[in-house]
Amino acid sequence: MDLQLAGKTAFVSGSTQGIGYAIAEALLREGASVIVNGRDQDRVRAAAAALEAAVPGAVVSGIAADFEQPEEVARLLESLGDLDILANNVGLFELGQFTDLTDDDWQRYVDVNLMSGVRLSRHALPSMLARGWGRIIFVASESGVNVQADMVHYGVTKAGTLALSNGLAKLTRGTEVTVNAILGGPTYSDGVARTVEQLARVQGVPTEVLKGAIIGENRTSLLQRFIEPSEIASLAAYLASPISSATNGAAVRADGGVLTGVL
C-alpha cells in the first residue's frame, strides 16, 4: 500500500535507537524525508548513516538535543523549520519505587516524557494549521492507562501524554491536521533489551530464557511475546499518512492485548 508520504518532512524525537529509529526507517521507506534526533551528535550521525544504508536514496538529516537540557531544546526548536509530520517519541523508562523518587526525579520525567511533546507540538502545530495539513503522533504506552506500581512516575507522564494528544486534537477541528497517540505495549526496544541482558547475566541464565519468562508472567498479553519496534512503527507510519484522515483524537492500541481487560 502506498502511504502517500513522498515529499513529506518528518521529525522523530528520540530516534537514534528503538521505537524512534524504527519509526524513522518506516517513514523513510514510504518516501518521507526524516530528521532524526538523539542526545549527542555522534549518536545522531551514526543513526543517520545506518538509515541511509538501510534505505537507499533516503533523505535523512539529524539534530542533536538532550530533552533534559532546556538550552538544547531551545536550539533544536530554532533549527526546526515547518514539519508535515511530528512523531513525539523521546522518553525515559526506569523502574522505581514511589517513595524513593525525589522531586528532581519527577521533574526529569515530566520534562522528557511530557514537556518534550508540549514544546515540539507548540512549534509544529501552528504552521500545520496554517498550511492546512499535518500529522502529530505521540508514542504513549499502555502504562498511561494501567499504571504499574513500580513505575508510577512513568505511568503518570504517559497519562499526561494521552491527555495532551486528546486536547491538541480538538484544536484541529475542521482541518486536515490530525493528532493521535499510540498505546504501545511491552516492546523489546534497545533499552529493554539492555535491561534484560543485564538481569540475565546477574541471574546466570540465557537472555532468551529470561526474555520469555518475563513476558510469560504477563498474563494479560494476548500476543505472549514482546512487541517489536517495527510493529509500533508500522502503526505510526499509517497515522502519519494522508490515508489515516478519519483518525483524529484517538489513542490507538498496539499493545499486544495487554489492555483487553482494562478498556
N, C-alpha and C positions, 0 to 999 in steps of 0.2 A: 504494500500500500504506500502510495506517495503521500507523505505528510505535509507537503507543500511548504517546506521550510527554507527552500533555496532563496537566498538573498536576505534572510533574516539575521539579525545580530543578537547574540545572547551573551549574558554574563552569568556565570555559575560561581557562587561563593563557596569557598572550601572545596576546591575541585582538583587538588593535586593527587588525591587518592580516594578510594572508597566510592561511596554513592555519588559524590560530586563529580569525580573523574568519569564514572560510568555515564552520568547524565551528559557531560560534555562530549563524550565519544558518541553517544546516541544522537545528539543534535548535529554533530559534525557529519555523521553518516547520512543524515537527512538533508544535508546541503547548507545548513546554517553556518555562519562564522561565529566562533566562540572565543570569549575572553575568559581564561581560567584565572584562578586566584588561590594563593596559599600564603603561609606566614612569612616565607622568605623567598628571595629571588632565585636561589639555587633550586628550590623545590618547584617553583613556577616554571623555570626554564626546562627542568627535567620532564615535567608533566607535558609541557607543550611539545617537546621533542618526541616524546613517546606517542602522543596523539597524532602528530604529523606522520610518524612511521606507521601507525595503525590504520590511518585513514588517508590514503594517498590523495593529494590535492586539497587537503583540508586547509581552511583559513583559520588559524588559531594564534592568539596572542595571549599575553598574561600581564597581570598587575599583582604585585606582592603587597599584602597588607595583613597585619595581625589585628583581628577584631577585638582583642583585649586592649589595644593601644589607640586611644581616641585620635591622636595626631596622625596615625597611619590611616585610619578610616577617613579622616578629613581629606588626606592626599588622594586616597582612592576615589572618593566622590568627585574631586576636582578633575580627575583623569578620565572618568567615565563620560562618554557622550550619550546620545539618545540610544535607548535599547528597545528592541522589539520583544525580547524575552528576558525575564529576570527569574533565575532559579535561586531561591534563598535556601541554601543547603548547609552552610557552615554551622557547626555546633560542637559542644563539649558533651562528653558522656563518661561518667565515672560513677561507680557505686559509692555510697557514703551514708553513714548513719546521721539521721536528722539532728540529734543532739551534739554531734561532733562538728557540724558545719558552722563556720563563722559568718558574720555579715559580709566580710570580704569574699568568702567563697560564693555566697548567694549573689553578690553583685557581679562577680565574674561570669556566672552562668546567665544572669539576666542580660548582661552586655553582649555576650557572644550569641547565645541561643535566641534571644528575643529582640534586643535592640539592633542587632545587625539587620534583621528584616525590616524593622521600622525605618532605619536610616537609608537602606538601599531602596525600599519602596517609595519613600518620600522623594528620592531623587528621580526614580523611573516613572512613577505613575503620572505626573502632570504632562510630560511630553507624550506619553502613550495616549492619554485622553485628548490632547491637542491634535495629534495625528490620526486619531480615530481607530487605532488598533494596537493591541499589546497583550502580553501574557505574563502574569506574575504567578509563580508557583512556590509554595512553601513545602519543604520536606519536613513534615512533622513526625509524629510517632504515635503508636497505639498507647504509649505510656502517658500521653496527654489526656487520654480518656480513662484508662485504667491505671492510675498512678501506683507504682510499686513502693513498698515501704522502705526499701533500701536505696531508692533514688527519688525521693520526694522532690528534691531540688530540680532534677532533670524533668520530671513529670510536670511540675508547675510551669516551667518555662515553655514546655511543649503545649500545655493547655493554653498558655498565653498566645502562642503562635497560631493556634486554631482560632482563637478569638480575633486576633489581628487579621488573619486571612478573611474571616467571615465579614468583619466590619469594612475592610477595604473593598470587598466585592460590591457592597452597597453603594460605593462611590462611582461605580461604573455603569449604573443603570442607563439603559438606552444606548449604550455604545458597543463597540466590538472589542472592548478590553475585558478580559476575564481575570479573576483571582481565585485560585484554588489551592487546596492543601492535599498532600499525600499522607495518609496514615500508614506508615510503614510498620512492619512487624520485626521480629528478630532477624537481623540481616548480618551476614558474615562479611562485614566491612574489614578494612585493614586494621582498625583499632580493636575490633572484637577478636580478630584472628591473633593479634599480638597477645591479648589478654589470655585467650585460650591456650596459646603456646606456652606462655609463662606458667600458667596453672598446671599444665601437663608436665612441665619439667619439675615443678615443685612436688607434684604427686607421683612422679615416676611412671607415668602412663603415656601411651602413644597419643599424639594430638587428635587423631581421628576418632579414637575411642572416647576421649573426653568430650569432643565436639558432639558426638552422637548422644552421649549421656546427658549433656546439658539440655539439648533440645528435646530429648526424650522425657525429661522431667516436666516439660511444659505441656500439660495435659490438654490445654485449650487450643493448641496448634493443630489445625486440620492438615497442614502441609507436612508436619512431622519431620521437618528439616529446616535448616537455616535458609532464609531467602538470599538470593544472590543480588549484589548491587545492580547488575544488569536488568533484573526484573523490576526493580524500582525505577530504573532509568527508562524502561520501555513505557511505563505509565506517564512519566514526566514528559517524554517526547510527544506522546499523544496530547497531553494537556497543553503543550506549547504550540500545537499546530492549529491552523485555521479550521480543521475538521472537528475540533472539540468545541465549536462555537456555542453549543447549547449547554455546556457545563460551566457554571459560574457560581461562586459562593459555596462550593462543595468541599467536603472532606472525603476524598476518595480512598477507599481501603485497598492496600496491598500488604495485608498483614498476615497472610497465610492462615486466616481463620481464627486468629487469636481473640478477636473481639466478638466472635459469634455469640458468646454467652453474655455479652455486655450491651451490644447495640441490636 
